[in-house]
Amino acid sequence: MPVPVGAPASGHLGPAGLLVDSEVDDVPQADRTRITGPRSLLYVAVCLILVGLNLRTVFSSFSAVLTEITAASGMPVLMVTLLTTVPVTFLGLFAPLAPGLARRFGAERTLLVAMVVLTLGLAMRGTGAIGAMLAGTFAAGAAIAVVNVLLPGLVKRDFQHRLGLMSGLYTMSLCGAAALGAGFTHPMYAATGSWQTALAFWTLPAAVSVLLWAPIALRQKHVRRAQVVAGPSVWRSPLAWQITLFMVFQAMMSFSVFAWLAPILRERGVDGGTAGTIVAVSIVLQMGGSLLAPALAVKLSRQRGINTMVALMTGVGFALSIFGPLGCIWIWTGLLGLGQGSLTAVALTMIVLRTKDAHTASHLSGMMQGVGYGVGSTGTLLVGWLHAATGSFAPAGLMFLLVGALCAGFGWRAGRPRFVERDDGATV
């Protein structure tokens, strides 16, 4: 089996192997971020990790105080559904724009503008006015989509000599962001008595990231680039679609955790602070799964078994969080966390295990993000719709059993040892 794209030469796939450079087709190739010395490189590393720590709080913080928001504002069900669903949809809609923006303006400056938009979006969301919350949340979703695409490439480009360490820190920053949003938003509400203040707080770390990254981004000398390397026909590849659908069902469960797990626990009688802590711990457990699963997957000649197992763990863990005895809720959410972290990581690992070169990997990654997040956002939509229609999360529990089974089925297909080809999209 060839060494996966981006993996260390030993063939061991750590987090570094999951970083796909969206600028790989650019000519001339993008230069490394201009810095003046080792301390400057450390400064860049800190900035990129801080950026990562802002990419999931918009999803998990809202759900942590959703009960208080609906009680205080009388927010209609449609608005709640939009605020939980559309940001995830925007991850798919706006992700394809990121490479083109980076070619025209430079990855560093595009990242800076996206973080400014994210900061403004979070600030608007914290006003409490429904229209402003809607606009702010949509802006935040679009900004995160762009950063999601560009940040891994910057980490890979600037830290080749410390790629394992930096990519591990980057992976943990994403999980850490979701855990912070889930765990600290409700305590801030309890301390201030204002859900608007609890949501607006997350503007601060985003603003700090902007202020720290601005000097780096503004000093870059950018050369406008062109995309002259023809991309692979991944859209015609059956294998690419199997991998993408694996990602779709993974995303349906992943973002439903951020949006609905805390309200599910609250409806079961768990108080707000404890619910936030349970969700945060579940997300922290995702870190362990996301770090261990790729290393195991790459050692296997085929990944059918691990793909199926982690998909079923996630679906069953989610269902048990709804149906299982409340006294074992830490076990159910722990199972969900380990399964979800592993599932997300092995879905991304399929990009590098099923492609032979960086160009194909980049285009497959774009396909997976566009379709995966765009269609995967229907998971949060369906949960909201089912709850509104029935007054219970029980139908959502049944839905997650079905989604987990479908995810396992496509994971089984994606786990076969074959490759997406660049010439005509066929598999061999």
Secondary structure, DSSP 8 states (H G I E B T S, - for coil): ----TT--TTS---GGGG---TTTTEES-------SSHHHHHHHHHHHHHHHTTSSHHHHHHHHTHHHHHHHH---HHHHHHHHHHHHHHHHHHTTHHHHHHHHH-HHHHHHHHHHHHHHHHHHHTT--HHHHHHHHHHHHHHHHHHHHHHHHHHHHH-GGGHHHHHHHHHHHHHHHHHHHHHHHHHHHHHHS-HHHHHHTTHHHHHHHHHHHHHHHHT------EE-S----GGG-HHHHHHHHHHHHHHHHHHHHHHHHHHHHHHTT--HHHHHHHHHHHHHHHHHHHHHHHHHHHHSS--HHHHHHHHHHHHHHHHHHHHS-GGGHHHHHHHHHHHHHHHHHHHHHHHHHS-SSHHHHHHHHHHHHHHHHHHHTHHHHHHHHHHHHHSSSHHHHHHHHHHHHHHHHHHHHHTSS--B-SSSS-B-
